Amino acid sequence: MFINETHTDAAVWQFRVSKMILEGKTEYQTYQICEIPRFGKSLFLDYNIQTSLMDEYVFHECMVQPAMALHPNPTKVVICGGGEGATLREALAHNTVTEAHMVDIDKELVDMAREHLPEWHQGAFDNPRTTMHYTDARQWLVDHKGAGFHAILSDLPNPHEEGPGQMLFTKEYFQICADAMSDDGVLALQAGTANENYPECMVSCIKTLESMDCFSHVAGYYGLVTTFFQPWGFVLASKKHNPLELTEAMIAERFAARGVKTRYYTPRFHQACFTLPEYLIEAKETKGRILTDADPFIWTA
């Protein structure tokens, strides 16, 4: 049995399934949980691989830890999306967090993950600091304007043509996030591939955030996610604190004080994550554009 994932019109990646654990369809998407040789237990949504047990920590540490390390005292955190619960898990690793709001529209998927993906959430859904909200993340943030969240972690699906994700990668959405953040708040988002073949989504997110007065610092970074067969891009936007000024000693001190232990995004590796290759810097100038609700990014890969 194989699951085929189309990357671009040039390539299709084929995953060999050694065991199908569960498959089905929620109101919003299809899913498969299966065993893949070397990758281990893996989750597919709409036939696109989302995560594998082999290196889920790489993605989720990159998704969360740079933003959390940057803020000097993150107590109020929002996770948008992140249905497996691992993004929530990484945020809760900081003992400074007193309230973590996870906002995901697909309750069926979260319930499935709660039962079948314990390796990912590790009990995070039931942590007393967690509050679950099963609704549209963008509207939830609109309703929480002025709430003063210290970190918003936007772990949302890529903006496919057939899905609602397009409106979650636009200038208007980023402004909604900013309006719900504290004066020193930090926004982190997964932004698609960071490879030379298809960098347009990531560099457009960087360019869009750089165009906004509400953020003083914007920086792209990436993680090497073997499950995706490519480097994966993220963007960090901060109202006050500059991620490029974080030193190894500062991160190590904050992680130690907060009880955080990481395997990929470590204090030593911080600068490496934020050092973008020249092709991404060039792509921002040649392929990046400002994304708006009227003219969003449409993922065609």
C-alpha positions as CSV (number, residue, x, y, z in Angstrom):
1,M,0.0,0.0,0.0
2,F,1.3,3.5,-0.9
3,I,0.2,7.1,-0.3
4,N,1.2,9.5,-3.1
5,E,1.8,13.1,-2.3
6,T,2.1,15.6,-5.2
7,H,4.8,18.1,-4.5
8,T,4.7,20.1,-7.7
9,D,4.0,19.2,-11.3
10,A,7.6,17.9,-11.3
11,A,7.5,15.4,-8.5
12,V,5.3,13.0,-6.6
13,W,6.5,11.5,-3.4
14,Q,5.4,8.0,-2.6
15,F,5.2,6.7,1.0
16,R,5.1,2.9,1.6
17,V,2.5,2.0,4.2
18,S,3.4,-1.0,6.3
19,K,0.3,-0.7,8.5
20,M,-2.8,1.3,8.2
21,I,-3.9,2.2,11.8
22,L,-6.9,4.5,11.1
23,E,-8.4,6.4,8.3
24,G,-11.5,8.5,7.9
25,K,-13.0,11.9,7.1
26,T,-14.1,14.7,9.3
27,E,-16.3,17.6,8.2
28,Y,-13.2,19.4,7.0
29,Q,-10.6,16.9,5.8
30,T,-9.6,13.3,5.3
31,Y,-7.0,11.6,7.5
32,Q,-4.9,8.6,7.7
33,I,-2.7,7.4,10.5
34,C,-0.3,4.7,9.4
35,E,3.1,3.1,10.0
36,I,5.8,4.0,7.5
37,P,9.1,2.2,7.5
38,R,11.8,4.4,9.1
39,F,9.4,7.2,9.7
40,G,7.2,5.3,12.2
41,K,3.7,6.4,13.0
42,S,2.6,9.2,10.6
43,L,-0.4,11.4,10.0
44,F,-1.7,12.4,6.6
45,L,-4.4,15.0,6.0
46,D,-6.0,15.1,2.5
47,Y,-3.2,12.8,1.4
48,N,-0.4,15.2,2.4
49,I,1.9,14.0,5.1
50,Q,1.7,16.2,8.2
51,T,4.1,14.7,10.7
52,S,5.9,11.5,11.6
53,L,7.2,10.1,14.9
54,M,10.7,10.1,13.6
55,D,11.2,13.9,13.5
56,E,8.0,15.6,14.6
57,Y,10.0,17.3,17.3
58,V,12.0,19.2,14.6
59,F,8.9,20.9,13.2
60,H,7.2,21.5,16.5
61,E,10.3,22.9,18.3
62,C,10.8,25.3,15.3
63,M,7.1,26.2,15.4
64,V,7.2,27.2,19.1
65,Q,10.6,27.6,20.7
66,P,12.1,30.6,18.9
67,A,9.0,32.7,19.8
68,M,8.8,31.5,23.4
69,A,12.6,31.9,23.9
70,L,12.4,35.5,22.5
71,H,9.7,36.7,25.0
72,P,11.2,37.4,28.4
73,N,8.1,36.1,30.3
74,P,5.4,34.4,28.1
75,T,2.4,33.7,30.3
76,K,-0.5,33.9,27.9
77,V,-0.2,31.9,24.7
78,V,-2.5,31.1,21.8
79,I,-2.0,28.1,19.4
80,C,-4.0,28.5,16.2
81,G,-4.4,25.0,14.6
82,G,-2.0,22.4,15.6
83,G,-4.5,19.6,15.9
84,E,-2.1,16.8,17.0
85,G,-1.4,18.8,20.2
86,A,2.4,18.9,19.8
87,T,2.5,22.6,19.3
88,L,0.5,23.0,22.5
89,R,2.9,20.5,24.2
90,E,6.0,22.6,23.3
91,A,4.4,25.8,24.5
92,L,3.4,24.2,27.8
93,A,7.0,23.1,28.3
94,H,7.6,26.7,29.6
95,N,6.7,26.9,33.3
96,T,6.0,30.6,32.8
97,V,2.8,29.8,30.9
98,T,-0.3,30.2,33.0
99,E,-2.9,30.0,30.2
100,A,-2.7,28.3,26.8
101,H,-5.6,28.6,24.4
102,M,-5.7,26.2,21.5
103,V,-8.0,27.2,18.7
104,D,-8.8,24.5,16.1
105,I,-11.9,24.3,13.9
106,D,-11.8,20.5,13.6
107,K,-12.9,18.9,16.9
108,E,-13.2,15.5,15.2
109,L,-9.6,15.6,14.3
110,V,-8.5,16.7,17.7
111,D,-10.5,14.0,19.3
112,M,-8.9,11.5,17.0
113,A,-5.4,12.8,17.9
114,R,-6.2,12.7,21.5
115,E,-6.9,9.0,21.3
116,H,-4.5,7.8,18.6
117,L,-1.5,10.3,18.7
118,P,-0.5,10.4,22.4
119,E,3.2,10.5,21.4
120,W,2.5,14.0,20.0
121,H,0.3,15.7,22.6
122,Q,1.7,13.8,25.6
123,G,-1.3,14.9,27.7
124,A,-1.2,18.5,26.7
125,F,-4.9,18.6,26.0
126,D,-5.7,17.7,29.6
127,N,-3.2,20.1,31.1
128,P,-5.0,22.4,33.6
129,R,-3.4,25.4,31.9
130,T,-5.0,24.5,28.5
131,T,-8.3,25.8,27.2
132,M,-9.6,24.3,24.0
133,H,-11.7,26.3,21.5
134,Y,-13.3,24.5,18.5
135,T,-13.9,27.4,16.1
136,D,-12.4,29.5,13.4
137,A,-9.0,30.8,14.6
138,R,-9.2,34.1,12.7
139,Q,-12.6,35.0,14.1
140,W,-11.6,33.9,17.6
141,L,-8.7,36.3,17.5
142,V,-11.0,39.1,16.2
143,D,-13.2,38.5,19.2
144,H,-10.1,38.7,21.5
145,K,-8.7,42.0,20.3
146,G,-6.8,43.7,23.2
147,A,-6.4,40.4,25.1
148,G,-2.6,41.0,25.4
149,F,-1.3,37.5,24.4
150,H,2.4,37.2,24.7
151,A,2.8,34.7,21.9
152,I,0.6,33.6,19.1
153,L,1.7,30.4,17.4
154,S,0.0,30.0,14.0
155,D,0.3,26.3,13.0
156,L,-2.3,26.4,10.3
157,P,-2.7,24.5,7.0
158,N,-1.1,25.8,3.8
159,P,-3.3,28.1,1.8
160,H,-4.7,25.6,-0.7
161,E,-7.1,26.8,-3.3
162,E,-9.9,24.6,-2.0
163,G,-9.4,25.4,1.6
164,P,-9.9,28.3,4.0
165,G,-6.2,28.6,4.7
166,Q,-5.8,31.5,2.2
167,M,-7.2,34.0,4.7
168,L,-4.7,32.9,7.4
169,F,-1.6,34.2,5.5
170,T,-2.6,37.7,4.7
171,K,-1.8,41.2,6.0
172,E,-5.3,41.5,7.5
173,Y,-4.9,38.2,9.4
174,F,-1.5,39.3,10.7
175,Q,-3.0,42.6,11.9
176,I,-5.7,40.7,13.7
177,C,-3.0,38.7,15.5
178,A,-1.1,41.9,16.3
179,D,-4.3,43.5,17.8
180,A,-4.7,40.5,20.1
181,M,-1.1,40.6,21.3
182,S,0.6,42.5,24.1
183,D,2.9,45.5,23.4
184,D,5.9,43.1,23.4
185,G,4.1,40.1,21.8
186,V,5.5,37.7,19.4
187,L,3.9,35.9,16.4
188,A,5.3,32.7,14.8
189,L,3.9,30.9,11.8
190,Q,4.7,27.9,9.7
191,A,5.1,29.3,6.2
192,G,5.6,26.4,3.8
193,T,8.7,25.1,2.1
194,A,12.1,26.8,2.4
195,N,13.5,25.0,-0.6
196,E,14.6,26.6,-3.9
197,N,11.9,24.9,-5.8
198,Y,8.9,26.6,-4.1
199,P,9.8,29.4,-1.7
200,E,7.0,31.8,-2.7
201,C,4.7,31.3,0.3
202,M,7.5,31.7,2.9
203,V,9.1,34.8,1.3
204,S,5.7,36.4,0.7
205,C,4.9,36.0,4.4
206,I,8.2,37.6,5.3
207,K,7.6,40.5,2.9
208,T,4.0,41.0,4.1
209,L,5.0,41.1,7.7
210,E,7.9,43.5,7.0
211,S,5.4,45.9,5.4
212,M,3.5,46.3,8.6
213,D,4.2,49.0,11.1
214,C,3.0,47.0,14.1
215,F,6.0,44.7,14.0
216,S,9.5,46.0,14.7
217,H,11.3,42.8,13.8
218,V,10.6,40.2,11.2
219,A,12.8,37.2,10.6
220,G,12.5,34.0,8.5
221,Y,14.0,30.8,9.8
222,Y,13.8,27.1,8.9
223,G,14.2,23.5,10.1
224,L,15.4,20.4,8.3
225,V,12.3,18.2,8.3
226,T,13.2,14.9,6.8
227,T,9.5,13.8,6.8
228,F,8.8,16.6,4.3
229,F,12.0,15.8,2.2
230,Q,12.9,19.5,2.4
231,P,13.7,22.4,4.7
232,W,10.5,23.9,6.2
233,G,10.0,27.6,6.6
234,F,8.8,29.6,9.5
235,V,8.5,33.4,10.2
236,L,8.8,35.2,13.5
237,A,7.4,38.7,13.8
238,S,7.9,40.6,17.1
239,K,6.6,44.0,18.3
240,K,9.6,44.7,20.5
241,H,12.3,42.0,20.8
242,N,14.8,41.2,18.1
243,P,15.3,37.5,17.6
244,L,18.7,38.1,15.9
245,E,19.9,39.7,19.2
246,L,19.2,36.5,21.2
247,T,22.5,35.0,22.3
248,E,23.2,31.4,23.1
249,A,23.7,32.3,26.8
250,M,20.3,34.2,26.9
251,I,18.4,31.2,25.5
252,A,20.2,28.7,27.7
253,E,19.4,30.8,30.7
254,R,15.7,31.1,29.9
255,F,15.4,27.4,29.0
256,A,17.0,26.4,32.2
257,A,14.9,28.7,34.3
258,R,11.7,27.5,32.6
259,G,12.5,23.8,32.6
260,V,12.6,23.5,28.8
261,K,14.6,20.8,27.1
262,T,15.0,20.6,23.3
263,R,16.6,18.3,20.8
264,Y,16.7,20.4,17.6
265,Y,16.2,24.1,18.3
266,T,18.9,24.4,21.0
267,P,20.6,27.6,22.3
268,R,23.7,26.7,20.2
269,F,21.6,26.2,17.0
270,H,19.5,29.4,17.2
271,Q,21.7,31.5,14.9
272,A,21.9,28.6,12.4
273,C,18.1,28.4,12.1
274,F,17.9,32.2,11.4
275,T,20.7,32.2,8.8
276,L,18.9,32.0,5.5
277,P,20.6,30.8,2.4
278,E,21.1,33.3,-0.4
279,Y,18.4,31.7,-2.6
280,L,15.7,32.7,0.0
281,I,17.0,36.2,0.3
282,E,17.0,36.6,-3.5
283,A,13.5,34.9,-3.7
284,K,12.1,37.5,-1.3
285,E,13.0,40.2,-3.8
286,T,12.1,38.4,-7.0
287,K,9.1,36.2,-6.0
288,G,7.8,37.7,-2.7
289,R,4.7,39.9,-2.6
290,I,2.5,41.4,-0.1
291,L,-0.5,39.1,0.6
292,T,-3.9,40.5,1.2
293,D,-7.5,39.2,1.6
294,A,-8.1,40.5,-1.9
295,D,-5.0,38.9,-3.3
296,P,-3.9,35.9,-1.1
297,F,-1.4,33.3,-1.7
298,I,-2.8,30.1,-3.3
299,W,-0.7,27.0,-2.7
300,T,-0.3,25.1,-6.0
301,A,2.5,22.7,-5.0
